[in-house]
Amino acid sequence: MSLKGNRLKNFIAAGLLGAFAISFPLTAHADVKRIHDPKVEAKSIQREENRVPTLREQVEKIVVAPVKEAFNIDVPETPVQPTVSVSDTSIIGTPIATQSQCVKYLLRNNPNPNLPISAEQIVAYYYEEGRREGIRPDVAFCQALKETGFFRYGGDVVPEQNNYCGLGTTGGGVKGEYFATPQLGVRAHIQHLLAYSSTRRPTTPVVDPRYGIVRQAYGSRTLGTWQDLNGRWAVPGNYYGQEILSMFRDILVQ
């Protein structure tokens, strides 16, 4: 390692040691737990072999890791109640279907989706953005399949818009919103679902042009289930949510 690298490492070690000295007690009781905060993931302090690592061990564990890992800027998943039942119809939750199941379901219904990226990548974006905001990514992906006809399109929206949920479309040739990349299109979709289902703001800058409109209209009110989108996301949309959930269940039994 270069002299500059050693100085950086020593500087990081000194800073972390000071931070840990302030934030960590020198001893900890076996039953000590972090108080739950709904804005962050609840965790407990785990002992390894009935012993809490010493202050120095904790500092050294971080310092020897690459600087990139010590200062990881990736946005963590939003903590939500895990989804454990196929019959759960909540918008907020965690995935049950795997990414490979979603890819298989798409390609079985449309072997040549009209996308600028692979089927695997579009699914990966839904899981990344959905988990980031606590929105069920597998069901959100099914909504995209419904809105785009398994990425065949043929309605008002065209593939170049990267608009996978009909944002801004009203029929009669109105194409709705455009997004610069597929990932931004997925992010806008997830943020729009969040606007309906939670008063919590997205963890990333808002790219959904209609996010504020929904939040202003709903105030402290939220929608809880996919069926609640009936007549709201789609009009008349009498069975809109039920059809999305039916597609989700088809993914699991294919």
C-alpha positions in Angstrom: 0.0 0.0 0.0 1.3 3.5 -0.8 2.2 6.1 1.9 -0.9 8.0 0.9 -3.0 4.9 1.3 -1.5 4.2 4.8 -2.2 7.7 5.9 -5.8 7.4 4.7 -6.2 4.1 6.6 -4.7 5.5 9.7 -7.0 8.6 9.5 -10.1 6.4 9.0 -9.0 4.2 12.0 -8.6 7.2 14.2 -11.9 8.6 13.2 -13.8 5.4 13.6 -12.2 4.7 17.0 -13.4 8.1 18.2 -16.9 7.5 16.9 -17.1 4.0 18.4 -15.8 5.3 21.8 -18.8 7.6 21.9 -21.5 5.4 20.5 -20.6 1.9 21.9 -20.5 0.9 25.6 -17.4 -0.9 26.7 -19.6 -3.7 28.1 -23.0 -5.0 27.1 -25.5 -7.2 28.7 -26.6 -10.3 26.9 -30.2 -9.1 26.7 -29.4 -5.6 25.3 -31.5 -4.9 22.2 -31.8 -1.9 20.0 -35.1 -0.1 20.5 -37.3 -0.4 17.5 -37.5 2.7 15.3 -40.1 2.4 12.5 -37.9 4.4 10.2 -35.0 1.9 10.4 -34.5 -1.8 10.6 -34.8 -3.2 14.0 -31.8 -5.2 15.0 -30.5 -6.8 18.1 -26.9 -7.0 19.4 -25.9 -10.6 18.9 -23.2 -12.3 20.9 -20.8 -14.7 19.3 -19.7 -17.5 21.6 -21.4 -15.6 24.5 -19.1 -12.6 24.1 -19.6 -9.1 22.7 -16.6 -8.1 20.5 -14.3 -5.6 22.2 -14.2 -2.0 21.0 -10.8 -2.6 19.3 -12.1 -5.7 17.5 -15.0 -3.8 16.1 -12.8 -1.0 14.9 -10.2 -3.3 13.4 -13.0 -5.3 11.6 -14.0 -2.1 9.8 -10.6 -0.7 9.2 -9.2 -3.8 7.5 -12.1 -3.9 5.1 -11.9 -1.9 1.9 -12.8 1.8 2.2 -15.6 1.2 -0.3 -17.2 -1.3 2.1 -16.6 0.9 5.2 -18.4 3.8 3.5 -21.0 1.9 1.6 -23.5 4.4 0.1 -26.0 1.9 -1.2 -29.5 2.7 0.0 -30.7 -0.1 2.3 -34.0 -1.9 2.0 -36.9 -0.2 3.7 -37.9 -2.4 6.6 -41.5 -3.6 6.2 -43.5 -6.5 7.6 -42.4 -9.6 5.6 -45.0 -11.1 3.2 -45.4 -14.7 4.1 -48.7 -15.7 2.5 -49.8 -15.9 -1.1 -53.2 -14.7 0.0 -51.7 -11.5 1.3 -53.0 -8.7 -0.9 -51.0 -5.8 0.6 -49.1 -3.4 -1.7 -46.4 -2.9 0.9 -44.3 -6.0 1.8 -41.5 -8.3 0.6 -41.3 -10.6 -2.5 -42.5 -14.2 -2.5 -41.7 -15.0 -6.1 -38.1 -15.2 -7.1 -36.5 -13.1 -9.9 -36.0 -16.2 -12.0 -39.7 -17.1 -11.7 -40.6 -13.6 -12.9 -38.3 -13.9 -15.8 -39.6 -17.3 -16.7 -43.2 -16.1 -16.6 -42.5 -13.1 -18.8 -40.6 -15.1 -21.5 -43.2 -17.9 -21.4 -45.9 -15.3 -22.4 -43.7 -13.2 -24.6 -40.3 -14.7 -25.8 -39.4 -11.4 -27.3 -40.3 -8.5 -25.0 -40.0 -5.1 -26.6 -37.3 -3.8 -24.2 -33.9 -2.1 -24.6 -32.6 -4.4 -21.9 -32.9 -8.1 -21.0 -35.8 -9.7 -19.2 -33.4 -10.5 -16.4 -32.4 -6.8 -16.0 -35.9 -5.4 -16.0 -36.9 -7.8 -13.3 -33.7 -7.0 -11.3 -34.7 -3.3 -11.5 -38.1 -4.1 -10.0 -36.6 -6.0 -7.2 -34.0 -3.3 -6.5 -36.4 -0.4 -6.5 -39.2 -2.3 -4.8 -37.1 -3.4 -1.9 -35.6 0.0 -1.6 -39.1 1.5 -0.9 -40.8 -1.5 0.7 -43.1 -2.2 -2.2 -43.7 -5.8 -3.2 -41.5 -6.1 -6.4 -43.0 -9.3 -7.7 -46.5 -8.0 -7.8 -45.4 -4.6 -9.1 -43.7 -6.4 -11.9 -47.0 -8.2 -12.7 -48.7 -4.8 -12.8 -46.1 -3.8 -15.4 -46.9 -6.9 -17.4 -50.6 -6.1 -17.3 -50.1 -2.5 -18.3 -47.7 -3.2 -21.2 -49.2 -6.5 -22.4 -46.1 -8.5 -21.4 -44.0 -5.7 -23.0 -45.8 -6.0 -26.3 -47.4 -2.6 -26.0 -49.8 -1.8 -28.8 -51.8 0.9 -26.8 -51.0 4.6 -26.3 -47.6 4.1 -24.7 -44.7 3.2 -26.8 -41.5 1.2 -25.7 -39.3 4.3 -26.0 -41.1 5.9 -23.1 -39.8 3.5 -20.5 -43.2 3.9 -18.9 -44.2 0.5 -17.6 -47.3 1.4 -15.6 -49.3 3.9 -17.8 -48.2 7.0 -15.9 -50.0 10.0 -17.3 -52.0 8.2 -19.9 -55.7 9.0 -20.2 -56.6 7.3 -23.4 -57.4 8.8 -26.8 -53.7 8.8 -27.9 -52.3 10.6 -24.8 -49.0 8.8 -24.3 -48.2 10.0 -20.8 -44.8 10.3 -19.2 -41.3 9.6 -20.7 -38.3 8.4 -18.7 -34.7 8.6 -19.8 -33.8 5.0 -18.8 -35.6 1.7 -18.0 -34.5 2.0 -14.3 -35.9 5.4 -14.0 -39.2 4.2 -15.5 -39.2 1.3 -12.9 -38.4 3.8 -10.1 -41.2 6.1 -11.1 -43.6 3.1 -11.1 -42.5 2.0 -7.6 -42.7 5.6 -6.3 -46.2 6.0 -7.7 -47.3 2.9 -5.8 -45.6 4.3 -2.7 -47.6 7.5 -3.1 -50.8 5.6 -2.9 -49.8 3.2 -0.1 -47.7 5.3 2.3 -47.2 8.8 3.6 -43.4 8.1 3.8 -41.4 9.9 1.1 -39.2 7.8 -1.3 -35.7 7.2 -0.2 -34.4 8.5 -3.5 -35.2 11.8 -5.3 -38.7 11.7 -6.7 -38.9 11.0 -10.4 -42.6 10.2 -10.6 -44.1 13.4 -12.0 -47.4 12.6 -10.4 -46.2 11.7 -6.9 -47.0 15.0 -5.4 -50.5 15.1 -7.0 -51.4 11.8 -5.3 -50.0 12.7 -2.0 -51.7 16.1 -2.0 -55.0 14.5 -2.9 -54.8 11.7 -0.3 -53.2 13.6 2.6 -52.9 11.3 5.5 -55.0 8.6 3.8 -53.4 5.6 2.1 -54.4 2.5 0.1 -53.6 -0.9 1.6 -54.2 -3.5 -1.0 -53.8 -4.0 -4.8 -57.6 -4.2 -5.0 -57.8 -0.7 -3.6 -56.3 0.5 -6.9 -59.5 -0.5 -8.7 -61.1 2.6 -10.2 -58.1 4.7 -9.1 -55.1 3.5 -11.1 -57.3 2.3 -13.9 -60.8 3.5 -14.8 -63.2 1.8 -14.5 -60.8 -1.0 -13.4 -63.4 -3.0 -11.6 -61.1 -6.0 -11.3 -57.8 -4.3 -11.9 -56.1 -5.4 -8.6 -57.5 -8.9 -8.7 -56.1 -9.4 -12.2 -52.7 -8.3 -11.1 -52.8 -10.7 -8.1 -54.0 -13.5 -10.4 -50.9 -13.0 -12.6 -48.7 -13.0 -9.4 -50.1 -16.4 -8.4 -49.6 -17.8 -11.9 -45.9 -17.0 -11.5 -45.7 -19.2 -8.4 -47.4 -22.2 -10.0 -45.9 -22.2 -13.5 
